[in-house]
Amino acid sequence: MNRVTFLKMATFAAAILMLAGLLFGQSVQPMEFLVRLEDKVNTQVFCLNPVHKGLRMDRVFFEDSTGEAPCPVCGSSEWLFRKNNAVSKQGHFITFKPAGWSWGTNERKHFGIVKINCTLAQAQAWCEGIRNEQAKADAERYEDEGDFAKAKAAQNRADIDARPRKYVFDFEQVLTVNELKDWNNKEKYSKIITVIPDKLIHIKELAEIQ
């Protein structure tokens, strides 16, 4: 095979893969979503002070429900990354997988799972986090300035602040009394509930609710 023929074949193959990706994103297929059953406010705090380099993940981890405590090791408040803003709401879709996914024990017992026929684009939108644009901009600015420690701290803040979702699924309007009881029983696996199309109106953007 000469070089020209090889390049033509490679270009053709790349075009086929791109087309398949577009079709996959637009075609409707069954997806399973992990649903949070109650509101959760995270009280975890990381201290990213460079003096902790060499520790596990180069950071100190502690719990603080007050939102004011300094690092218990170095005493600094400057390098703290608080996860208190990572508020997961009841009805947030945590993640999604193709139908038939093998969910873990914790996921089956402590979350709800729904199956919805939707496009990949819809699934990604429903699981999209609310971005901390300021933290993202700070990370880029610190990186441009060569301050990689602060850039890392800002990027971590941007990543975790994205955990709250833009959309909420009001599953209490969809499930039966027995299905809700089943989901709230932490001793057994949650039943996977299929959501029919006319019930998708209960997936709402937070802006519509507030």
KOLTOR-591595 format. One record per atom (N, C-alpha, C): residue in three letters; y, z, x. Coordinates in steps of 0.02 Angstrom, whole numbers, padded with zeros to 5 digits, always signed. Each point is the difference from the previous one (the first is absolute). Layout:
BEGIN
ALAYZX
...
This chain:
BEGIN
MET-00059+00000+00042
MET+00059+00000-00042
MET+00062+00000+00045
ASN+00045-00050-00013
ASN+00060-00002+00042
ASN+00053+00049-00027
ARG+00053+00009+00040
ARG+00051+00049-00016
ARG+00036-00016-00066
VAL+00014-00065-00012
VAL+00037-00020-00060
VAL-00041+00016-00063
THR-00065-00017+00002
THR-00044+00014-00057
THR-00004+00075-00013
PHE-00007+00039+00055
PHE-00004+00073-00007
PHE+00063+00028-00033
LEU+00058-00022+00021
LEU+00063+00025-00028
LEU+00006-00018-00074
LYS-00021-00061-00018
LYS+00002-00020-00070
LYS-00045+00044-00043
MET-00060+00014+00026
MET-00047+00042-00037
MET+00026+00072-00006
ALA+00030+00024+00054
ALA+00028+00069-00002
ALA+00058+00004-00049
THR+00042-00051-00002
THR+00056+00000-00047
THR-00024-00002-00072
PHE-00051-00041-00012
PHE-00029-00006-00067
PHE-00031+00067-00022
ALA-00036+00032+00046
ALA-00031+00064-00016
ALA+00053+00053-00016
ALA+00054+00001+00038
ALA+00054+00048-00011
ALA+00032-00011-00068
ALA+00008-00065-00019
ALA+00029-00015-00065
ALA-00045+00023-00057
ILE-00066-00008+00009
ILE-00048+00022-00051
ILE+00003+00076-00008
LEU+00003+00036+00056
LEU+00004+00073-00002
LEU+00064+00024-00034
MET+00056-00035+00014
MET+00064+00018-00030
MET-00002-00010-00075
LEU-00029-00058-00021
LEU-00006-00015-00071
LEU-00045+00051-00035
ALA-00054+00020+00033
ALA-00046+00049-00029
ALA+00036+00067-00009
GLY+00041+00018+00049
GLY+00038+00062-00005
GLY+00048-00001-00057
LEU+00033-00057-00011
LEU+00047-00006-00056
LEU-00036+00005-00066
LEU-00057-00034-00004
LEU-00038+00001-00062
LEU-00027+00069-00015
PHE-00022+00035+00053
PHE-00027+00067-00008
PHE+00054+00047-00026
GLY+00061-00008+00026
GLY+00055+00043-00021
GLY+00021-00013-00071
GLN-00012-00060-00027
GLN+00022-00018-00067
GLN-00055+00003-00052
SER-00063+00000+00022
SER-00055+00000-00048
SER-00012+00070-00026
VAL-00021+00004-00064
VAL-00014+00064-00031
VAL-00072+00021+00017
GLN-00008+00062+00021
GLN-00066+00025+00020
GLN-00003+00075-00014
PRO-00059+00028-00009
PRO-00005+00072-00013
PRO+00014+00042+00062
MET+00046+00048-00007
MET+00018+00046+00054
MET-00009+00071-00026
GLU-00016+00045+00045
GLU-00005+00071-00017
GLU+00056+00038+00034
PHE+00033+00045-00038
PHE+00058+00038+00024
PHE-00016+00074-00001
LEU+00020+00034+00055
LEU-00006+00072+00003
LEU+00064+00031-00029
VAL-00008+00044-00050
VAL+00057+00026-00037
VAL+00008+00075+00012
ARG+00062+00021+00018
ARG+00012+00072+00008
ARG+00003+00033-00069
LEU-00033+00058-00005
LEU-00005+00033-00065
LEU+00054+00052-00013
GLU+00036+00021+00053
GLU+00053+00049-00009
GLU+00053-00010+00053
ASP+00060+00027-00013
ASP+00053-00004+00050
ASP-00020+00040+00062
LYS+00022-00024+00058
LYS-00014+00036+00062
LYS+00059-00006+00047
VAL+00025+00058+00023
VAL+00053+00001+00049
VAL-00030+00024+00066
ASN+00007-00040+00052
ASN-00029+00016+00064
ASN+00045+00047+00039
THR-00027+00055+00025
THR+00039+00048+00039
THR-00016-00003+00074
GLN-00033-00052+00022
GLN-00017-00007+00071
GLN+00061-00020+00041
VAL+00004+00026+00061
VAL+00054-00016+00046
VAL-00029-00016+00068
PHE+00027-00052+00032
PHE-00018-00017+00068
PHE+00060+00011+00045
CYS-00010+00030+00059
CYS+00052+00003+00050
CYS-00017-00051+00054
LEU+00044-00049+00009
LEU-00013-00055+00046
LEU+00039+00008+00066
ASN+00019+00061+00016
ASN+00036+00014+00062
ASN-00043-00025+00059
PRO+00029-00038+00047
PRO-00038-00025+00057
PRO-00033+00054+00042
VAL+00024+00063-00006
VAL-00031+00054+00040
VAL-00072+00012-00022
HIS-00018-00024-00059
HIS-00068+00010-00025
HIS-00047-00055+00023
LYS+00024-00044+00042
LYS-00042-00056+00023
LYS-00062+00029+00035
GLY-00057-00026-00018
GLY-00063+00024+00028
GLY-00040+00039-00051
LEU+00035+00023-00053
LEU-00036+00033-00055
LEU-00032-00053-00044
ARG-00038+00021-00050
ARG-00032-00048-00045
ARG+00053-00043-00033
MET-00003-00065+00011
MET+00047-00049-00028
MET+00072+00013+00023
ASP+00008+00038+00055
ASP+00067+00013+00028
ASP+00047+00033-00050
ARG-00026+00045-00040
ARG+00042+00033-00050
ARG-00028+00068-00019
VAL+00043+00041-00031
VAL-00021+00064-00028
VAL+00003-00006-00076
PHE-00051+00024-00032
PHE-00005-00004-00073
PHE+00004+00070-00029
PHE+00040+00008-00054
PHE+00001+00064-00036
PHE+00020-00011-00072
GLU-00009+00052-00041
GLU+00018-00003-00071
GLU+00065+00037-00011
ASP+00044-00027-00043
ASP+00063+00034-00016
ASP+00021-00019-00070
SER-00006+00046-00046
SER+00019-00013-00070
SER+00075+00010-00011
THR+00035+00029+00049
THR+00072+00014-00008
THR+00043-00060+00018
GLY-00027-00044+00043
GLY+00039-00058+00023
GLY+00052+00018+00052
GLU-00003+00061+00028
GLU+00051+00023+00047
GLU-00028+00026+00066
ALA-00064+00015+00004
ALA-00029+00032+00059
ALA+00002-00046+00061
PRO+00016+00028+00059
PRO-00003-00040+00062
PRO-00072-00005+00025
CYS-00010-00038+00053
CYS-00066-00006+00030
CYS-00022+00069+00026
PRO-00059+00024-00017
PRO-00022+00066+00023
PRO-00018+00003+00074
VAL-00004-00059+00032
VAL-00019-00001+00071
VAL+00062-00006+00045
CYS+00043-00051-00014
CYS+00058-00010+00043
CYS+00065+00027-00030
GLY-00002+00019-00064
GLY+00059+00029-00032
GLY+00053-00050-00019
SER-00013-00065+00010
SER+00049-00052-00015
SER-00004-00024-00072
SER+00057-00020-00027
SER+00002-00032-00065
SER+00018-00074+00005
GLU+00020-00020+00061
GLU+00025-00068+00011
GLU-00055-00052-00007
TRP-00062+00017+00020
TRP-00053-00050+00003
TRP-00049+00005-00058
LEU+00020+00037-00051
LEU-00047+00010-00056
LEU-00003-00061-00045
PHE-00060-00015-00019
PHE-00010-00052-00051
PHE-00035+00033-00059
ARG+00038+00010-00054
ARG-00026+00034-00059
ARG-00031-00050-00048
LYS-00058+00017-00026
LYS-00032-00043-00049
LYS+00015+00023-00071
ASN+00047+00048-00006
ASN+00016+00026-00067
ASN+00023-00055-00047
ASN+00031-00053+00028
ASN+00024-00054-00042
ASN-00056-00045-00025
ALA-00059+00009+00029
ALA-00057-00042-00020
ALA-00030+00028-00065
VAL+00035-00012-00055
VAL-00021+00026-00065
VAL-00041-00053-00036
SER-00064+00016-00010
SER-00043-00044-00039
SER+00001+00024-00072
LYS+00013-00046-00045
LYS+00005+00017-00071
LYS-00065-00014-00037
GLN-00010+00037-00053
GLN-00057-00015-00044
GLN+00006-00073-00023
GLY-00055-00036+00008
GLY-00001-00070-00021
GLY+00015-00050+00055
HIS+00017+00024+00061
HIS+00010-00046+00055
HIS-00066-00032+00019
PHE+00001-00064+00012
PHE-00058-00034+00029
PHE+00002+00012+00076
ILE-00048+00037+00026
ILE-00001+00016+00071
ILE-00019-00061+00042
THR-00052-00035-00023
THR-00022-00060+00035
THR-00042-00041-00048
PHE-00019-00060+00021
PHE-00045-00041-00042
PHE-00052-00034+00044
LYS-00056-00016-00031
LYS-00055-00034+00035
LYS-00032-00049-00049
PRO-00039-00048+00026
PRO-00036-00046-00045
PRO-00048+00039-00045
ALA-00011-00025-00060
ALA-00046+00033-00046
ALA-00069+00007+00032
GLY-00031+00058-00012
GLY-00065+00013+00030
GLY+00005+00038+00066
TRP+00062+00019+00019
TRP+00010+00035+00063
TRP-00038+00067-00001
SER-00026+00019+00059
SER-00036+00063+00006
SER+00049+00056+00018
TRP+00026+00034-00051
TRP+00049+00054+00010
TRP-00036+00062+00027
GLY+00038+00041+00038
GLY-00028+00061+00028
GLY-00004+00056-00051
THR-00035+00053+00019
THR-00009+00058-00045
THR+00067+00031-00019
ASN+00044+00011+00048
ASN+00066+00029-00015
ASN+00039-00043-00049
GLU-00002-00066+00011
GLU+00036-00046-00044
GLU-00028+00001-00070
ARG-00066+00002-00007
ARG-00032-00002-00066
ARG+00010+00066-00038
LYS+00008+00056+00036
LYS+00006+00065-00033
LYS+00072+00022-00011
HIS+00047-00022+00041
HIS+00068+00026-00004
HIS+00052-00051-00022
PHE-00021-00060-00013
PHE+00045-00052-00025
PHE-00032-00036-00059
GLY+00040-00035-00038
GLY-00027-00045-00050
GLY-00007-00070+00030
ILE-00042-00040-00029
ILE-00010-00069+00023
ILE+00002-00046-00061
VAL+00042-00051+00004
VAL+00003-00049-00054
VAL-00015-00069+00027
LYS-00030-00041-00042
LYS-00013-00070+00018
LYS+00045-00045-00042
ILE+00038-00043+00035
ILE+00048-00044-00033
ILE-00009-00071+00025
ASN+00000-00048-00046
ASN+00001-00070+00021
ASN+00072-00019+00015
CYS+00014-00016+00062
CYS+00069-00015+00021
CYS-00001-00044+00062
THR+00058-00023+00020
THR+00006-00039+00061
THR+00009+00048+00059
LEU-00012-00025+00060
LEU+00011+00039+00060
LEU+00073+00021+00005
ALA+00045-00046-00018
ALA+00072+00015+00003
ALA+00018+00058-00047
GLN-00030+00001-00060
GLN+00013+00055-00047
GLN-00025+00066+00029
ALA-00061-00001+00026
ALA-00030+00061+00028
ALA+00043+00028+00057
GLN+00024-00044+00043
GLN+00042+00022+00056
GLN+00066+00029-00025
ALA+00028-00030-00052
ALA+00064+00024-00027
ALA-00009+00069-00031
TRP-00054+00010-00037
TRP-00011+00065-00033
TRP-00012+00056+00050
CYS-00024-00017+00060
CYS-00013+00051+00051
CYS+00056+00004+00052
GLU+00053-00037-00011
GLU+00054-00002+00050
GLU+00039+00066+00001
GLY+00015+00024+00060
GLY+00037+00063+00006
GLY+00075-00011-00003
ILE+00036+00054-00013
ILE+00073-00002+00000
ILE+00023+00009+00072
ARG+00028-00051+00029
ARG+00016-00001+00071
ARG+00062+00040+00017
ASN-00002+00034+00057
ASN+00058+00035+00027
ASN+00034-00050+00047
GLU+00046-00039-00027
GLU+00032-00053+00039
GLU+00042+00029+00057
GLN+00030+00059-00011
GLN+00041+00030+00053
GLN-00044+00019+00060
ALA-00058+00030-00014
ALA-00045+00019+00054
ALA-00024-00062+00038
LYS-00015-00053-00037
LYS-00021-00062+00032
LYS+00054-00028+00045
ALA+00063+00001-00024
ALA+00057-00024+00040
ALA+00010+00045+00061
ASP-00009+00066-00009
ASP+00007+00046+00056
ASP-00052-00015+00054
ALA-00062-00013-00022
ALA-00053-00015+00048
ALA+00016-00062+00041
GLU+00026-00051-00033
GLU+00017-00062+00036
GLU+00059+00012+00048
ARG+00048+00040-00023
ARG+00059+00014+00043
ARG-00020+00040+00062
TYR-00041+00052-00010
TYR-00022+00041+00057
TYR-00041-00042+00049
GLU-00041-00045-00027
GLU-00041-00042+00044
GLU+00044-00047+00041
ASP+00052-00028-00032
ASP+00047-00043+00037
ASP+00037+00039+00054
GLU+00012+00065-00013
GLU+00035+00042+00049
GLU-00047+00027+00053
GLY-00064-00012-00007
GLY-00049+00023+00050
GLY-00022+00072-00011
ASP+00019+00031-00056
ASP-00021+00069-00015
ASP-00063-00002-00042
PHE-00057-00009+00034
PHE-00062-00013-00035
PHE-00028+00061-00036
ALA+00016+00060+00025
ALA-00023+00061-00034
ALA+00032+00005-00069
LYS+00066-00010-00004
LYS+00035+00003-00065
LYS-00021-00059-00044
ALA-00013-00057+00031
ALA-00022-00058-00038
ALA-00067+00014-00034
LYS-00044+00033+00037
LYS-00066+00017-00028
LYS+00007+00050-00057
ALA+00044+00050+00009
ALA+00011+00049-00053
ALA+00027-00032-00063
ALA+00049-00045+00008
ALA+00030-00034-00058
ALA-00051-00046-00034
GLN-00041-00034+00039
GLN-00050-00044-00029
GLN-00052+00039-00039
ASN-00020+00059+00028
ASN-00047+00043-00037
ASN+00030+00022-00066
ARG+00064+00017+00001
ARG+00034+00022-00061
ARG+00002-00057-00051
ALA+00013-00060+00024
ALA+00002-00058-00045
ALA-00069-00013-00031
ASP-00053+00007+00040
ASP-00068-00014-00024
ASP-00021+00050-00053
ILE+00012+00065+00012
ILE-00024+00050-00046
ILE+00044+00005-00062
ASP+00065-00013+00008
ASP+00043+00000-00059
ASP-00019-00055-00048
ALA-00039-00049+00023
ALA-00020-00056-00043
ALA-00058+00019-00046
ARG-00026+00060+00006
ARG-00058+00019-00041
ARG+00015+00003-00074
PRO+00058+00026-00021
PRO+00015-00004-00072
PRO+00001-00073-00022
ARG-00027-00014-00058
ARG-00006-00070-00023
ARG+00057-00020-00046
LYS+00012-00065-00004
LYS+00051-00026-00045
LYS-00024-00002-00072
TYR-00066+00000-00009
TYR-00028-00006-00067
TYR-00042+00061-00018
VAL-00003+00016-00064
VAL-00040+00055-00026
VAL-00042-00025-00058
PHE-00063+00020-00001
PHE-00045-00018-00054
PHE-00008+00060-00046
ASP+00024-00006-00062
ASP-00005+00055-00048
ASP-00069-00001-00031
PHE-00049+00025+00038
PHE-00069-00005-00022
PHE-00016+00044-00060
GLU+00041+00050-00013
GLU-00012+00042-00058
GLU+00010-00038-00066
GLN+00036-00056+00004
GLN+00009-00043-00059
GLN-00056-00050-00008
VAL-00045-00003+00049
VAL-00052-00051+00000
VAL-00070+00031-00009
LEU-00013+00055+00034
LEU-00066+00030-00001
LEU-00011+00040-00065
THR-00063+00005-00020
THR-00018+00043-00056
THR-00001+00073+00023
VAL-00005+00046-00048
VAL-00003+00071+00016
VAL-00059+00015+00045
ASN-00057-00029-00014
ASN-00060+00012+00040
ASN+00006-00030+00070
GLU+00031-00058+00004
GLU+00009-00031+00066
GLU+00048+00041+00044
LEU+00053+00027-00030
LEU+00045+00044+00036
LEU-00036+00064+00023
LYS-00041+00028-00043
LYS-00038+00059+00017
LYS-00046-00015+00059
ASP-00031-00058-00001
ASP-00045-00021+00054
ASP+00038-00006+00066
TRP+00059-00031-00002
TRP+00039-00008+00061
TRP+00022+00067+00029
ASN+00016+00048-00043
ASN+00026+00064+00023
ASN-00055+00049+00021
ASN-00062-00019-00008
ASN-00056+00041+00022
ASN-00015-00015+00073
LYS+00022+00045+00044
LYS-00007-00011+00072
LYS-00071+00009+00026
GLU-00045+00021-00044
GLU-00070+00011+00019
GLU-00042-00062-00007
LYS+00027-00052-00031
LYS-00039-00061-00010
LYS+00040-00061+00018
TYR-00033-00055+00010
TYR+00033-00063+00016
TYR+00039-00025-00060
SER+00061-00024+00013
SER+00040-00030-00054
SER-00031-00066-00021
LYS-00001-00010-00065
LYS-00024-00064-00026
LYS+00053-00054+00013
ILE-00023-00058+00021
ILE+00046-00056+00012
ILE+00018-00031-00068
ILE+00065+00001-00016
ILE+00024-00023-00065
ILE+00028-00071+00005
THR-00023-00044-00042
THR+00028-00068-00002
THR+00062-00001-00045
VAL+00056-00024+00028
VAL+00062-00004-00038
VAL+00008-00072-00027
ILE+00002-00007-00066
ILE+00006-00066-00029
ILE+00073-00024+00005
PRO+00010-00066-00003
PRO+00068-00028+00012
PRO+00056+00030-00042
ASP-00013+00013-00065
ASP+00055+00025-00041
ASP+00020+00072+00015
LYS-00038+00034+00043
LYS+00017+00068+00022
LYS+00039+00001+00065
LEU+00011-00059+00029
LEU+00037-00003+00063
LEU+00074+00016-00009
ILE+00023+00003-00062
ILE+00070+00018-00014
ILE+00013+00073+00022
HIS-00054+00038+00012
HIS+00008+00070+00020
HIS+00006+00007+00076
ILE+00001-00057+00036
ILE+00017+00001+00071
ILE+00074-00016+00004
LYS+00041+00049+00017
LYS+00072-00009-00003
LYS+00033+00016+00067
GLU+00054-00037+00013
GLU+00039+00014+00059
GLU+00039+00064-00011
LEU+00007+00040+00052
LEU+00034+00064-00006
LEU+00070-00007-00028
ALA+00034-00054+00017
ALA+00068-00011-00023
ALA+00003-00005-00077
GLU-00055-00023-00031
GLU-00003-00006-00073
GLU-00007+00069-00032
ILE-00031+00047+00037
ILE-00014+00066-00028
ILE+00058+00048+00009
GLN+00034-00004+00058
GLN+00052+00047+00016
GLN+00065-00015-00037
